[in-house]
C-alpha cells in the first residue's frame, strides 16, 4: 500500500466512523490498530506500542493533572467571585465596565485554571447574572463570556500548549510564554470592542448605579486584597518557568501547592474540597489522555506507513509559496475545528504540519502558537463551538443556541483580526520567549 493510499484510506475510515457516532478516542485507536495490522502484521503492532510508550512516558505530561488540579482547587475555593467583585467595583463607572471586567476576569482565570470549560462556566455563573440584571445587551454579554473564556487556550498554563509541546517536541515553557502576547492582545481587542460599542450606544452597557459608584475609597482598596493571592500564584508559576528556575512540569507542582495554600488561607481547604477537586481532575485528565492515547496510536501507524512524509511532500510541492501553504494549513484547522475536538486535532495534525512549517522556513515556535490561535477560534465556531455549549449549560433557560451563535460573531471577527496581526507582526508571539533565561 502506497503512502497516498494509506492516507486516503486511514482518514476516510476515521471520518466515516466519526460520522457514525463513534467517540474520537476509540475511532483513532481502532483505525490505528487495524491499519497497523494490515500494513505489517503483529510485529508492526509491537513497533506502534513502543513509539506510543515513548510519548506517554514524557515527564512533561505530569503538568496536565497538576495544572488541572490547581484550577479545580482554585475554582472550589471561591476566589473567582471575589475577583469579579473587586474588578466590577473599579470598572463599574465605565460604560460597558461589567463586560470589560468579565474579560479581565477571564484572563486571570485562564492564568489560574488553564482550561476553557471551567473558565466559561465560572464566569457565566458569576458575571452573566450581574450583566443581565444591569440591563446589558444580551448578545454582547453572552459573547464576552464565550470569547473571554476561550482565552484559556492561549494564556498559560494552557493545557493545549502542553499537548502540542509533547506531540511535536517543542519547548512547553516557550510555548507558554509565546501565548502571553496573543492572549493579552485578544483580551484588549475584546475590551476595545465593548467600550466602543457602549460609548456609541450607552444602553448596551449602562454604568454603575450612584450607590455602587459612591463606595468609599477605603472599601474599594480593601476589595483589592482578593487580587493578591491569585496574582502571587500566577507570578510564582509563570515566573519560575520564565526565569528558567523550573520546567513546566515542576512549575505545575508549585501551582498545585500554591492553590492548596490559597485555599487554606481562605479556610476552604477541607477534605470535601480536596475530594471534589481530585475527582474533577481525574475526570478531565481521563478524557484528555484517552484522546491522546487513541490519536497517538493513529499517528504512529500513519507515520510508519509513510503518510506523514507524504503529507509533507504534498504540501511543500503545492504551487502556493510558503505563505500560501501556511494559510491553507490554517484553513484546514479552522474547518476541522468546527466539527472535531481540539485535543484530537492537535495530536493528529500537529506532528504532520510542524515538519512542513520547518521545511518552509518558518519559526516552529511561532507556528505552534498560531496553531493554538486557530484552536481558540474553534471554540467559538458553529456548529460545535464548545464555549457556547459550556455557557448554555449555566445560562438562563431563555437563552437559545441561536442567540449564542449570533453573540460570538463580532468576537470571531476580532479573533481573525488578532491572528492576522500575529502573522504580520510575529514579535507579538516571539518577543517574550526570546527573553527567557536559558
N, C-alpha and C positions, 0 to 999 in steps of 0.2 A: 504494500500500500504506500503510495507516494505521500509526501508531506501535505500536498494540496488536498488530496482525497481525505487524508486523516483530519485535516482542519474542517473540511466541509461536513464530514460525517459526524465528528465529535460535537461540533457546535450545533449542527442540525438536530442531533439526538438530544442535546442539552436543552435547547429551546422547546423542542416538542414535548419533553417531559414536564418542563415548567408550565406549558400551556395546559397540560392535563391536570395540573394542580399538585404535582409532587413538590415537597419542600426543597428549597435551594440546596441545602447541605446534602440531602440524600441524592438529589439529581446529580450533583457534581461528583460525589463519591462513586455512585453506580456507573456513570459513564466512564470515569477514570479507570475503575477496576475492570469493566467489561472490555474496553479497548486495550487496556494493558495486557489482558489475557489473550485477546485476538492477535495482537501485534507480536507477542513474544512468549506466550505461554506462562507457566507458573514461575519460571526463572525471572521473567520480566517483572512479575508482581513483587518478587523479593527486592529488586532494584528500586521499585517505586516506594516500598516501605522504608528502605534505607534513606532515600532522599527526603521523604516525608519526615522521618525521625530527625534528620539533621536540622530541619527547620523548627520543629516544635520544641526541641531542647534549648532553643535560643534563650539566653538569660534575659534578653530584652522583653520577652513575653511576660515576665513576672510583673512588669509595670502595669499591665492591664488590670488584674484583680486588685492590686493595691490602690491604684488611682480610682477604680470604681468603688472600692470600699471607702476611700476618703470622701468621695462625693456623696455616697449614701449616708454616711455618718453625719456629714455637714447638713444634709437635707433633713435628717431626723432631729437635728439639734435646734432647728428653728431660726437659724441665723438669717435665712433669706428674708423672712418677714421684717426683721429689724433693719436689715439693709435697705429694703424698699421704703420703709417709713422714713429713714434718715434722708435718702435721696429725694423722696417725694417732698419733704418739708423744704429742702433747699432749692428745689427746682419748681415748686408748685406755683410761684408767682408768674412764671413764664407761660405764655400761650402754648399749649401743647406740652407743657412741662411734665405731665404724668406719663405721656407716651415716650418722651425723651428719657425720663427716669427709668422707664421699663427697659429701654435699650441698654442703658448704663448697668442696670441690674443684671441683664442677660450676659453682658461682657464679664462682670465679676463672677457670676455663677459659672460661666464657661471655664474661667480660670480656676475655679474651685472644684467643679464636678467633672468636666471633660466629656459629658455625654449630652446629646441633643434632647433625648426624650425627657430626662429629668429637668433640664433647663426650661423647656417649653411647659411642662406640667406644673412646675413650681411657680413660674411666672404667670401662667394662666390662672392658677388658683389665687395668687396674691394680687396681681396688678389688674386683671380684667374686671373684677367687680368694682374696683375703685374708678376705673375709667368709664365704665358704663353708668355708674351712679352719678358721676360728674357730668354726664351728657356728651361724652366724646363721640366723634364719628366712629361708628361701629367697625367699618371696614379698615379704617386707619389703625384702630386699636388692635383688632384681630391680626392684621398684617404685621404690626410691630412685634407682637409676641412670637408669631411664627418665624419671622425673619431673624429677630434677635436671638431666639433660641437656637437657630441653625448655626450661629456663630461658634457653637461648641465644636464644630468640625475643624475650625481654624485656630481658635485661641487655645494655647497649651494649658493643661496637658490633654490634648485631644487623643482619644483612643485610636482614631483613624490614622494619625501620624505614626503611631506605634505599629499598627498593622502594615502600613505602607513601608516603613523602615525595615521591618523584619522580612517582608517578602521581596524587597529589592536590594537590601544590603546598604541602604542609605543611613547616615547618622541620624538617629532619632532626636538627639539633642539639637542638632542643627535644623531639622525639620520643625521642631517645636519653636525655635527662635524665628525661623522663616515665616511661621504662621502669625506672629505677633503683628507685624506691619499690616498685612491684608485684613486681619481681624479688626484692628483699630480703624483702618480705612473704611471698611464696610459699615462699622458702627457709626462713624462720623457721617457717612453718606445717608444712613437711615435717619439720624438725628437732624441733619440738614434738611432733608425732605419734610420731616414732621414739622419743624419750626417754620419753614417757608409756607407750607400748606396752611398752618394755623395762623400765620401772620396775614395771609391773604383772605382766610376765612376763619375769623375768631371763634365762630360757633363750632368748628370742628374740634377744638381743644380748649375749652374755657379755662382761664387761670384759676388759682386757688381762691376760696372764699375769703372775706375780710377776716373772719375768725382764725382761719388757718394762717393767713399771711401775717396776722398780728402776733404770732407766737414770739415770746421774748427770746432775745439772742442767746441767753444762758441755756434755755431749753433746747434750742437748735444745736448749740455746741455740745450739749450732753448727748444728743442723739448720735453725734459723730463717733461716740465710743464704740458703737456697733460695727464701725468700719475697721477698727484697729486689728481685731483678730484675723478676719479674712485677708486683709492686706499683708499682715505679717506672714501668714501661711503661704500666700501666693509668692511673696518676695523670697521666702525661705526655699520653696521648692524650685522656682524658676531661677533664683539667684545661684543656687547650688549647681544647676546644670550650666548656666551661662558662664559662671566662673571656673568651670572645669573641676569643681570640688567633688561632684558626684555624677554618675551616669544616670540616665532616666530611670533605670531600674532601682538604683539606690535612692534617687530623689523621691520615687513613689513611696518608699518606706518612710522617708522623712514626712511626706504628706499624710500618710495614714496615721503616723504617730501624732503629727500636729493636729489632725482632725480630732483625735481622741482627747488631746489636751484642750482644744477649743470646746468640745462637748463637756468635758469635766469642769472647766471654768464657768460654763453656763448651767452647771448642775443637771446636765442631760445625759451623762454617761452612766446609764443603767444597763442591767442585763437585758432588759427588754429592747432597749435601743441597739445594743450590740447584736442581739439575735436578729432583729429585723434588718439591720444593715448587712449582716453577714448573709442572711437568706436572700436579700435583694441582689447582693453581689454575686452569689452563686448562680442565680437565675440569669443575670446579664452576661456573666462570663461564660456560662454554659452555652448560651445562644451564640455568642461571638465565636467561641472556639469550635463548635460543631461546624459552623460555616467555614471557618479557616481550615479545619481538617478536611472537609469534603472538597473544597476548592484546591487545596494543596495536592490531593490525590489526582484531581483532574489535570492540574498544570504539570505535575510530574510526568504523567503519561503523555500529555500533549508535547512537552519538551523532548521527551525520549523519542517520539515519533517524528521529530524534526519540524513540528508545527511552529514553534516559536521562531526558529530561524527562517521558516517560510514566510511568516508574517513580517518579520524584519526586512527581508529581501524585497517583498512585495511593496511595502510602504516606501522604502527608500528608492525604489525604482520608478515610482509614480512621477509623472512629469509636472509636479506641483511646486517643486522647490521646498526647502526646509520649512518655511513658514506655512506653506500650503498643507504639508503633511501634518504639522503641528495643529493647525486649525481643524483638519479632518479628524485627527485623534480626539480633539475636544468635542467635536460634533457627535462622534460615536459615544463618548462618555455621557454627554447630555441626553442623548436619545435613550441609552440603556438606563440612565438614572431615573427615567420616568417609569420604568417597569421592574427594575431589579433592585435588590438590597445592595447598599453601597459597600458593605464589607465584602460581599461576593464579587462585586465589580473590582474592588481593589486587589483581592487575592488572585483573581483570574487574569486581569488585564495589565496590572502594574508590571509584573515580570516580563510581559511581552512588549509593552510600549517603552519601558525605560531604556533598553538597549537601542531601540530605534532613535530615541532622542539623543543619546550619546553619539551614535553614528552620524546624526545630522549636525553635530557640533554645538548643541545646546547644553546649558548647565543642568546637570541632572537634579541638583537640589532645587533649583528654580522650577523645573518641571514638576518635581514632587509636590511642591506647594500648589502649583497650578492644577495638578491632578485633583487635589483636595478642594480647590475652589470650585471645580466642576461638580464634585460630590455635594458641596454645600448647596449649590443651585438645585441639585436633585431633590433636596429636602423640601423645596417649595414648588417642584414641577408636577402639575397634574399629569395623570390621574392619581398617582400613588405618592404624593408628597407627604412624607412621614410627619413633618412638623404639623401639618393641618389635621392629621388624624389624632396626634397627641393632644392638640388643643381642643378638638371636637369632644374628646373624652371628658374634659373638665369644664367646658363652656356651658352656658345656659342652654336648655333644651331647644329654644327657638333659633339658635344659631345653626344654619344649614351648611352643608358641604359646598353648595353653590356660592354662598356668601363667603366662605373661607377661600375658595378658589379665586374669587374676584378680589379679595382683600390682599392677596400676596402679589398681584400683578405689578404694582408700582415698585415693590421691593425686588421682584425678579429683574426688572429693567435696571435697577440700581446695582444689582449683583453683576449683571453683564458689563455695565459701565466700569465697575470696580475691577473686574477681571481684565478688561481691556487695558486699564491703567497699569495693572501689574505686569502685563505683557510688554507695554510700551516703555515702562519705567521699571525694569527688573530690580533696581535698587530697593524698591519697596519691600521685596522679599529677601534679597541677599545681604542688605546692609548689616542687620543685626547678627546673622550667623557669622559673617566675616569678622565681626568684632569679638566673637567668643574667644576665651582663653583656650589654648590647645590642651 
